[in-house]
Amino acid sequence: MVVERAWAVPNPNPAYFRVKLAGPCDQLAVSIYSVAMDKVAGAERGGPMALSYEDVPAPRGLAPGIYFARVQARRGQAFSKPVLVKFCVLH
């Protein structure tokens, strides 16, 4: 299980995070951090999921600013290497 790539759609003001998986997983988790690296939100999508593109809804209600999303897949008790995504909220 590997997260090959992740990106915010659209950016700015994402509605979801698109994730390209290189193998099956049970869950995708997205943790949202401010530029000060304080965790401000999170979102999850349960599986199972296969080798594919998957979407995880973006959290609502973020204040305008720049954020980082940490995207990670889980299969059983194992976690993938996290992928970081930079995105912007304008409204």
C-alpha positions in Angstrom: 0.0 0.0 0.0 1.5 3.3 -1.2 0.0 6.7 -1.7 1.7 7.7 -5.0 0.3 11.2 -5.1 -2.3 13.4 -3.6 -3.7 16.9 -4.5 -6.4 19.3 -3.5 -9.3 19.7 -6.0 -9.9 22.5 -6.7 -7.1 24.6 -5.3 -7.8 27.1 -3.8 -10.9 26.2 -1.7 -10.8 22.4 -2.1 -13.9 20.3 -2.0 -11.9 17.0 -1.7 -8.4 15.5 -1.9 -7.8 13.1 -4.8 -5.4 10.3 -3.9 -3.6 7.9 -6.3 -3.1 4.6 -4.6 -0.5 2.0 -5.7 -2.2 -0.8 -4.0 -5.1 -1.8 -1.8 -5.9 -0.2 1.6 -8.6 -0.2 4.3 -8.6 3.5 5.0 -7.4 6.9 3.8 -6.8 9.6 6.4 -6.2 13.4 5.8 -4.9 15.5 8.6 -5.0 19.3 8.1 -2.3 21.6 9.6 -1.9 25.3 9.7 1.4 27.0 8.6 2.4 26.9 12.3 1.9 23.0 12.0 -1.0 22.9 14.4 -3.5 20.2 13.5 -6.8 22.0 12.8 -9.0 19.4 11.1 -9.1 15.9 9.7 -11.1 13.6 7.4 -11.2 9.9 6.7 -12.6 7.6 4.1 -13.1 3.9 4.9 -12.4 1.1 2.5 -11.6 -1.3 1.2 -10.0 0.5 -1.7 -7.9 -1.0 -4.5 -5.3 0.3 -6.9 -7.1 3.4 -8.1 -7.8 7.1 -7.6 -9.9 7.8 -4.5 -11.4 11.0 -3.2 -11.5 12.1 0.5 -13.9 15.0 1.3 -12.1 18.2 2.5 -13.1 19.5 5.9 -15.4 22.5 5.8 -15.1 25.7 7.9 -11.4 26.4 7.6 -10.4 30.1 8.0 -8.8 31.7 5.0 -5.1 30.9 4.7 -2.4 28.4 3.6 -2.6 24.8 4.9 -0.9 21.5 4.6 -2.7 18.2 4.3 -1.0 15.0 5.4 -2.4 12.1 3.5 -1.8 8.5 4.7 -3.3 5.1 3.8 -3.8 2.2 6.3 -4.0 -1.5 5.7 -4.6 -3.6 8.8 -2.1 -2.2 11.3 0.4 -0.9 8.7 0.5 2.7 7.6 1.9 4.2 4.3 4.5 6.9 4.2 2.6 10.2 4.4 2.3 12.5 1.4 2.1 16.3 2.0 -0.2 18.6 0.0 -0.1 22.4 0.2 -3.4 24.2 -0.4 -5.1 27.5 0.1 -8.5 28.6 1.4 -9.7 32.0 0.2 -13.1 32.3 1.7 
